[in-house]
Structures are given as C-alpha cells and as structure tokens.
C-alpha cells in the first residue's frame, strides 16, 4: 500500500497526517513557511539530512519517475526531504535546524511539477 501524507485545511489551521509516523500535526496558519537546505551545506551534511528526514517521513517523491526527482542533486533532494520532515513535525523552527544546515523560507520553493507542501 502506498503511504501518502494527507493535508486538510480548516480555516486558520492545517492538519497534516504523516503515515510513516502515524501522527497528526496541527499547525496554525499565520504565514506559510518551508524548510530548505542552506546553499553552503556540504555534500555529507546534505546526504545525512536526506537519510534522517526520510527515516521519519515518506520520501517517495524523490525517486526516479516521481515529480521531485529532477533535478537529481543532493541540495534539491535534501531540501525536499527536509521540508517534508519540517511540515510533518509541525513547522517548528527546531524541526528545520538539521545541525544548522536548514533554512526557513517564506517564499514557496515549488517548481515545475514538484509542489512543496
């Protein structure tokens, strides 16, 4: 069975269900934010962030044939994985720290068919 993150917007609240952890995250929508990898992050850190985030959330969208595979780069994949983790954990600033390699942004990083939640 394919596991997918489910989001439901209720007024000023966003409810996100993360099937891997079987938990719900309730977020007050004041301003939408996303978590991305800092451009200065080294390759080892980016890979560690992907491994950590994807051990907690479903990162299937990063696989070949899925919308967020391209560009096939560590910084792109790390940003997507880190954002999935950040969103599923409730969009707290500490959920985007990743040993100081994460950056919270207020402009949506979505591109082409790859839509950041």
TORTIVEX-606564 format. One record per residue (C-alpha): residue number from 1; residue in three letters; x negated, z, y negated. Coordinates in nm, 2 decimals. Example, Ala and Ser with C-alpha at 12.3 -4.5 7.8 and 13.67 -1.06 7.14 Angstrom:
<atoms>
[atom 1, ALA, [-1.23, 0.78, 0.45]] [atom 2, SER, [-1.37, 0.71, 0.11]] 
</atoms>
This chain:
<atoms>
[atom 1, UNK, [0.00, 0.00, 0.00]] [atom 2, UNK, [-0.13, -0.09, -0.34]] [atom 3, UNK, [-0.16, 0.20, -0.58]] [atom 4, UNK, [-0.08, 0.14, -0.94]] [atom 5, UNK, [-0.08, 0.35, -1.25]] [atom 6, UNK, [0.27, 0.39, -1.39]] [atom 7, UNK, [0.34, 0.45, -1.76]] [atom 8, UNK, [0.66, 0.54, -1.92]] [atom 9, UNK, [0.70, 0.58, -2.30]] [atom 10, UNK, [0.96, 0.83, -2.41]] [atom 11, UNK, [0.99, 0.85, -2.78]] [atom 12, UNK, [0.66, 1.01, -2.91]] [atom 13, UNK, [0.54, 1.09, -2.55]] [atom 14, UNK, [0.36, 0.88, -2.30]] [atom 15, UNK, [0.39, 0.98, -1.94]] [atom 16, UNK, [0.12, 0.83, -1.71]] [atom 17, UNK, [0.13, 0.87, -1.33]] [atom 18, UNK, [-0.21, 0.83, -1.16]] [atom 19, UNK, [-0.15, 0.77, -0.79]] [atom 20, UNK, [-0.51, 0.84, -0.68]] [atom 21, UNK, [-0.48, 1.20, -0.81]] [atom 22, UNK, [-0.10, 1.22, -0.76]] [atom 23, UNK, [-0.08, 1.37, -1.10]] [atom 24, UNK, [0.12, 1.30, -1.42]] [atom 25, UNK, [-0.04, 1.31, -1.76]] [atom 26, UNK, [0.18, 1.37, -2.06]] [atom 27, UNK, [0.04, 1.26, -2.40]] [atom 28, UNK, [0.19, 1.29, -2.74]] [atom 29, UNK, [0.16, 0.96, -2.91]] [atom 30, UNK, [0.03, 1.02, -3.25]] [atom 31, UNK, [-0.21, 0.73, -3.25]] [atom 32, UNK, [-0.32, 0.52, -2.96]] [atom 33, UNK, [-0.69, 0.56, -2.86]] [atom 34, UNK, [-0.91, 0.41, -2.60]] [atom 35, UNK, [-1.24, 0.51, -2.44]] [atom 36, UNK, [-1.52, 0.26, -2.41]] [atom 37, UNK, [-1.89, 0.28, -2.32]] [atom 38, UNK, [-2.13, 0.32, -2.61]] [atom 39, UNK, [-2.33, -0.01, -2.65]] [atom 40, UNK, [-2.65, 0.19, -2.65]] [atom 41, UNK, [-2.58, 0.32, -2.29]] [atom 42, UNK, [-2.84, 0.23, -2.03]] [atom 43, UNK, [-2.76, 0.05, -1.71]] [atom 44, UNK, [-2.80, 0.35, -1.48]] [atom 45, UNK, [-2.56, 0.55, -1.70]] [atom 46, UNK, [-2.30, 0.27, -1.70]] [atom 47, UNK, [-2.32, 0.25, -1.32]] [atom 48, UNK, [-2.28, 0.63, -1.29]] [atom 49, UNK, [-1.98, 0.62, -1.52]] [atom 50, UNK, [-1.82, 0.35, -1.31]] [atom 51, UNK, [-1.88, 0.54, -0.99]] [atom 52, UNK, [-1.75, 0.86, -1.13]] [atom 53, UNK, [-1.44, 0.72, -1.30]] [atom 54, UNK, [-1.35, 0.50, -1.00]] [atom 55, UNK, [-1.37, 0.80, -0.77]] [atom 56, UNK, [-1.08, 0.95, -0.97]] [atom 57, UNK, [-0.87, 0.65, -1.07]] [atom 58, UNK, [-0.78, 0.32, -0.92]] [atom 59, UNK, [-1.03, 0.06, -1.05]] [atom 60, UNK, [-0.89, -0.24, -0.85]] [atom 61, UNK, [-0.85, -0.44, -1.17]] [atom 62, UNK, [-1.23, -0.46, -1.19]] [atom 63, UNK, [-1.26, -0.65, -0.86]] [atom 64, UNK, [-1.32, -1.03, -0.84]] [atom 65, UNK, [-0.99, -1.22, -0.88]] [atom 66, UNK, [-0.83, -0.95, -1.10]] [atom 67, UNK, [-0.78, -0.98, -1.48]] [atom 68, UNK, [-1.06, -0.74, -1.59]] [atom 69, UNK, [-1.34, -0.87, -1.36]] [atom 70, UNK, [-1.47, -1.11, -1.62]] [atom 71, UNK, [-1.70, -1.07, -1.80]] [atom 72, UNK, [-1.88, -0.94, -1.49]] [atom 73, UNK, [-2.11, -0.70, -1.68]] [atom 74, UNK, [-2.18, -0.33, -1.64]] [atom 75, UNK, [-2.08, -0.25, -2.00]] [atom 76, UNK, [-1.74, -0.42, -1.96]] [atom 77, UNK, [-1.67, -0.27, -1.62]] [atom 78, UNK, [-1.78, 0.07, -1.74]] [atom 79, UNK, [-1.56, 0.06, -2.05]] [atom 80, UNK, [-1.25, -0.03, -1.84]] [atom 81, UNK, [-1.32, 0.23, -1.58]] [atom 82, UNK, [-1.39, 0.50, -1.84]] [atom 83, UNK, [-1.07, 0.41, -2.02]] [atom 84, UNK, [-0.86, 0.43, -1.70]] [atom 85, UNK, [-1.01, 0.78, -1.64]] [atom 86, UNK, [-0.95, 0.88, -2.01]] [atom 87, UNK, [-0.59, 0.76, -2.01]] [atom 88, UNK, [-0.51, 0.92, -1.67]] [atom 89, UNK, [-0.66, 1.26, -1.77]] [atom 90, UNK, [-0.45, 1.29, -2.08]] [atom 91, UNK, [-0.66, 1.12, -2.36]] [atom 92, UNK, [-0.85, 1.43, -2.45]] [atom 93, UNK, [-1.18, 1.38, -2.63]] [atom 94, UNK, [-1.37, 1.56, -2.34]] [atom 95, UNK, [-1.23, 1.30, -2.10]] [atom 96, UNK, [-1.44, 1.03, -2.28]] [atom 97, UNK, [-1.76, 1.22, -2.30]] [atom 98, UNK, [-1.94, 1.09, -1.99]] [atom 99, UNK, [-2.26, 1.27, -2.08]] [atom 100, UNK, [-2.23, 1.14, -2.44]] [atom 101, UNK, [-2.21, 0.78, -2.33]] [atom 102, UNK, [-1.84, 0.74, -2.42]] [atom 103, UNK, [-1.69, 0.64, -2.75]] [atom 104, UNK, [-1.32, 0.69, -2.85]] [atom 105, UNK, [-1.19, 0.39, -3.05]] [atom 106, UNK, [-0.87, 0.33, -3.24]] [atom 107, UNK, [-0.86, -0.05, -3.21]] [atom 108, UNK, [-0.74, -0.18, -2.88]] [atom 109, UNK, [-1.03, -0.34, -2.67]] [atom 110, UNK, [-0.79, -0.56, -2.47]] [atom 111, UNK, [-0.90, -0.92, -2.43]] [atom 112, UNK, [-0.76, -1.23, -2.26]] [atom 113, UNK, [-0.55, -1.11, -1.96]] [atom 114, UNK, [-0.73, -0.78, -1.94]] [atom 115, UNK, [-0.50, -0.53, -2.10]] [atom 116, UNK, [-0.63, -0.18, -2.17]] [atom 117, UNK, [-0.36, 0.08, -2.11]] 
</atoms>
